[in-house]
């Protein structure tokens, strides 16, 4: 029995039914993870100690052995803290915060690319270079020229895609740099060494 608090009447721990539901949720997550490709797994925040178990499970083809291995993987996953499992679920969820941030970042890159290729492309390039002074100005201008040339000649959009990749990298580097700066400023403000 799990017992009750005499004063409040609340239970001390979750019920057996709740524990079972939680275990089944983790088992379902384990099954989902074993069905993903290596590239999809690499994008998820999976703890390093779980990756060998996932790979072992993916190699097994026998139904019974695979079922046992998935149960073992779920057991290993239940040993992780809830925050790690929630981060994995959030990254896998199409409605998750990580997916929304990634989609918003891709939309920003597309809008920037369209601005560079649009009627006011020179003004957009000037604004971009003002925001990102470390950007390779000559390479960006060359990609824009090549993309315009491709459109005129009805060629496949190689430079168009290259420009997208270059802008995505540029914005990702700046976002990573901003995160590092925020952590540094927190460390400087948060340290109380007296």
C-alpha positions in Angstrom: 0.0 0.0 0.0 1.2 3.5 -0.7 -0.2 5.1 2.4 -2.0 8.4 3.1 -1.1 11.6 4.9 -3.2 11.7 8.1 -3.6 15.4 8.0 -4.3 16.1 4.3 -5.6 12.8 3.2 -3.3 12.8 0.1 -1.4 9.8 -1.1 2.3 9.6 -0.5 3.2 8.2 -4.0 1.5 7.7 -7.3 -0.9 4.8 -7.7 0.1 1.5 -9.3 -2.1 2.4 -12.2 -0.3 5.7 -12.7 3.1 4.0 -12.5 1.9 1.5 -15.1 0.7 4.2 -17.4 4.1 6.0 -17.1 6.0 2.8 -17.8 3.8 2.1 -20.9 4.5 5.7 -22.1 8.2 5.1 -21.8 7.9 1.7 -23.6 6.0 3.4 -26.5 8.7 6.1 -26.7 11.4 3.3 -26.8 9.5 1.6 -29.7 9.3 4.9 -31.5 13.0 5.7 -31.0 14.0 2.3 -32.4 12.1 3.0 -35.6 14.0 6.2 -36.4 17.0 6.5 -38.7 20.5 7.4 -37.5 20.1 10.9 -38.9 16.8 11.4 -37.0 18.3 10.1 -33.8 21.2 12.5 -34.1 18.9 15.4 -34.1 17.3 14.4 -30.8 18.7 15.2 -27.3 19.2 11.5 -26.4 21.6 10.9 -23.5 24.8 9.1 -24.6 24.3 6.1 -22.4 21.0 5.2 -24.2 22.4 5.3 -27.8 24.1 1.9 -27.6 20.9 0.3 -26.4 18.9 1.9 -29.2 21.4 0.7 -31.8 21.4 -2.8 -30.4 17.6 -2.9 -30.5 17.6 -1.7 -34.2 19.9 -4.6 -35.2 17.6 -7.3 -33.8 15.2 -8.8 -36.3 13.6 -11.7 -34.3 10.2 -10.6 -32.9 10.6 -12.0 -29.4 14.1 -10.9 -29.0 13.3 -7.4 -30.3 10.4 -7.2 -27.9 12.6 -8.1 -24.9 15.3 -5.7 -26.0 12.7 -2.8 -26.3 11.5 -3.6 -22.8 15.2 -3.5 -21.6 15.7 -0.1 -23.4 12.5 1.2 -21.8 13.9 0.1 -18.4 17.1 2.0 -19.1 15.1 5.0 -20.2 13.1 5.0 -16.9 16.4 5.4 -15.1 16.8 8.8 -16.8 15.3 11.9 -15.2 11.9 13.1 -16.4 13.4 16.2 -18.0 15.6 14.2 -20.4 12.6 12.1 -21.6 10.4 15.2 -21.9 13.1 16.9 -24.0 13.1 13.9 -26.3 9.3 13.9 -26.6 9.3 17.6 -27.3 12.0 17.3 -30.0 10.0 14.5 -31.7 6.7 16.3 -31.4 5.6 18.3 -34.4 3.8 20.7 -32.0 6.8 20.9 -29.7 8.6 24.1 -28.8 11.8 22.9 -30.6 9.9 22.2 -33.8 8.2 25.7 -33.6 11.6 27.4 -33.2 13.1 25.5 -36.1 10.2 26.3 -38.3 10.4 30.0 -37.4 14.1 30.0 -38.1 13.6 28.5 -41.6 10.9 31.0 -42.3 13.3 33.8 -41.4 15.9 32.4 -43.7 13.4 32.1 -46.6 12.2 35.7 -46.1 15.8 36.9 -46.0 16.6 35.0 -49.2 13.5 36.4 -50.9 14.5 39.9 -49.9 18.0 39.5 -51.3 16.6 38.2 -54.6 13.8 40.7 -54.7 13.5 44.2 -56.1 15.2 45.9 -53.1 18.0 43.3 -53.0 20.8 45.8 -52.5 19.1 47.4 -49.5 18.5 43.9 -48.0 22.2 43.0 -48.6 23.3 46.2 -46.9 21.1 45.5 -43.9 22.2 41.9 -43.7 25.9 42.9 -43.8 25.3 45.6 -41.1 23.7 43.0 -38.9 26.3 40.3 -39.6 29.7 42.1 -40.2 31.6 38.8 -40.2 29.6 37.5 -43.2 31.5 36.8 -46.4 30.2 39.7 -48.5 31.7 38.6 -51.8 30.4 35.1 -51.5 26.9 36.2 -50.7 26.8 38.7 -53.6 28.1 36.0 -56.0 25.3 33.6 -54.8 22.7 36.3 -55.4 24.0 37.0 -58.9 24.1 33.3 -59.7 20.5 32.8 -58.4 19.3 35.7 -60.6 21.2 34.2 -63.6 19.6 30.8 -63.0 16.1 32.4 -63.0 16.7 34.2 -66.2 18.0 31.1 -68.0 15.4 28.7 -66.4 18.1 26.5 -65.0 17.9 24.3 -61.9 18.1 26.4 -58.7 21.5 25.3 -57.4 22.7 28.8 -56.4 19.2 29.5 -55.0 19.6 26.5 -52.6 23.2 27.4 -51.9 22.2 30.9 -50.9 19.6 29.4 -48.5 22.2 27.1 -46.9 24.7 30.0 -46.5 22.1 32.2 -44.9 20.9 29.4 -42.6 24.5 28.8 -41.5 25.1 32.5 -40.9 22.0 32.9 -38.8 22.7 29.7 -36.9 26.2 30.9 -36.0 24.9 34.2 -34.8 22.2 32.5 -32.7 24.8 30.2 -31.2 27.0 33.2 -30.5 24.1 35.0 -28.8 23.4 32.0 -26.6 27.0 31.9 -25.6 27.0 35.6 -24.8 23.8 35.2 -22.7 25.4 32.4 -20.7 28.6 34.4 -20.2 26.6 37.4 -19.0 24.6 35.2 -16.6 27.9 33.7 -15.2 29.3 37.1 -14.7 26.2 38.4 -13.0 25.3 35.2 -11.1 28.7 34.5 -9.4 28.8 35.6 -5.8 32.4 35.1 -4.8 33.2 37.1 -1.7 
